[in-house]
């Protein structure tokens, strides 16, 4: 009989403040979706940093004929190249290295740009135009200053390229997006808390006479509060469900369908990361509704 009353009050409370509950659900939906996407982006940045941090290499380009660098009056000589290789090989920051020949560099350029541009009498470049280079893999990607300063300025060195200069803006853009999503989610979470507070206040005022009667007959605080807690739980479950569905749609239509072709270059987040983000959202949703309900009912249910 008591449970029947509790669920009856739950249904009446949901109908009585339907517009407020819908507003809470929609606000929770948007804010939790942004939190989930922010969590996914954090994991995405971590995966990219982990993979690219291990694979990023420093490339030392050696002098070639007609090199535009004034430090390269002639092509690198064999003794100069051996001296550069000795410096690289003895540096403690270097985990591995290899030399890329002119022909290897030429084949790589043709693969990237298109072989047709390097054929015929009007070829864009020839093998002789390609520079030799030394590709260096670091033992610790964060420690690169030593090897850079060691080879910079050596005879036969044209320029040094750190791939972090190319990938860094990508990681920075992802970090900016993730913090933007989390900041917007924080504002919406505050809005959700205010809506929950207003919903509880309106519901308590609408049932003020009933609550007074229940107090007179000795009903416990938990028994009186239970319908409010169930209303908060229902709104939280619906908000989490909508947020989880939108995140799943993002994973399927955005990443699995559109970005899977770039999986060999960019390590995209997958369904395990989605489950992790969904778990965080599923915990946060009830917390945002149940905690303010518990706190505010102590004030509004005092009759």
Secondary structure, 3 states (H helix, E strand, C coil): CHHHHHHHHHHHHHHHCHHHHHHHHHHHHHHHHHHHHHHHHHHHHHHHHHHHHHHCEEEEEECCCCCCCCCCCCCCCHHHHHHHHHHHHHCCCEEEEEEECHHHHHHHHHHHHCHHHHCCCCCCCCHHHCCCEEEEEECCCCCCHHHHHHHCCCCCEEEEEECHHHHHHHHHHHHHHHHHHHHHHHHHHHHHHHHHHHHHHHHHHHCHHHHHHHHHCCCCHHHHHHHHHHHHHHHHHHHHHHHHHHHHHHHHHHHHCCCHHHCCCCCCCCHHHHHHHHHHHHHHHHHHHHHHHHHHHHHHCCC
